[in-house]
Amino acid sequence: MKELYESLRPKEARIFRWSAAAAAAALWFAIAWRSAWVLLLVPMIGGGFVFFVRRNRRLDPLGHAEDDDFF
């Protein structure tokens, strides 16, 4: 799959990404049709994940903790 994606031209790669996003949105709405909680939970979980990742990068931008004194 990686070889296929790397062999795409920039326009084809952009179309591939947009079609994947459209398929994910269609699946999300199809599942949410059955239960409205999905409409709320998926964005809240995604937003929480983004919040925690950005906060972690701001606190430790290079991913190196102060564990140098351990050794």
C-alpha positions as CSV (number, residue, x, y, z in Angstrom):
1,M,0.0,0.0,0.0
2,K,2.9,2.3,0.8
3,E,4.4,1.8,-2.6
4,L,1.1,2.5,-4.3
5,Y,0.7,5.8,-2.3
6,E,4.3,6.9,-3.0
7,S,3.9,6.3,-6.7
8,L,0.9,8.7,-7.0
9,R,1.3,12.1,-8.6
10,P,0.5,15.1,-6.3
11,K,-3.0,15.6,-7.8
12,E,-3.8,11.9,-7.5
13,A,-2.6,11.9,-3.8
14,R,-4.8,14.9,-3.1
15,I,-7.8,13.2,-4.6
16,F,-7.0,10.0,-2.6
17,R,-6.9,12.0,0.7
18,W,-10.1,13.8,-0.1
19,S,-11.9,10.6,-1.0
20,A,-10.7,8.9,2.2
21,A,-12.0,11.9,4.2
22,A,-15.3,11.8,2.4
23,A,-15.6,8.1,3.0
24,A,-14.9,8.6,6.7
25,A,-17.5,11.3,6.9
26,A,-20.1,9.2,5.2
27,L,-19.4,6.3,7.5
28,W,-19.5,8.6,10.5
29,F,-22.9,10.0,9.5
30,A,-24.2,6.5,8.6
31,I,-23.3,5.2,12.1
32,A,-24.7,8.5,13.7
33,W,-28.0,7.9,11.9
34,R,-28.6,5.0,14.3
35,S,-27.3,6.8,17.5
36,A,-26.9,10.6,17.8
37,W,-24.3,10.2,20.5
38,V,-21.8,9.4,17.8
39,L,-22.2,12.9,16.5
40,L,-21.1,14.2,19.8
41,L,-18.6,11.6,21.0
42,V,-16.4,11.3,17.9
43,P,-15.6,15.1,17.7
44,M,-15.1,15.3,21.5
45,I,-12.7,12.4,21.5
46,G,-10.8,13.8,18.5
47,G,-10.7,17.3,20.1
48,G,-9.5,15.9,23.4
49,F,-6.8,13.9,21.6
50,V,-5.6,17.1,19.7
51,F,-5.7,19.1,23.0
52,F,-3.5,16.6,24.9
53,V,-1.0,16.1,22.0
54,R,-0.6,19.9,21.7
55,R,-0.2,20.3,25.4
56,N,2.3,17.5,25.6
57,R,4.3,19.1,22.7
58,R,4.3,22.5,24.4
59,L,5.5,21.0,27.7
60,D,8.1,18.8,26.2
61,P,8.6,19.9,22.5
62,L,11.4,17.4,21.6
63,G,10.0,14.5,23.5
64,H,12.9,14.3,25.9
65,A,12.0,14.2,29.5
66,E,14.4,15.2,32.2
67,D,15.5,11.6,32.8
68,D,19.2,12.4,32.2
69,D,20.0,12.3,35.9
70,F,18.6,8.8,36.1
71,F,21.7,7.2,34.7
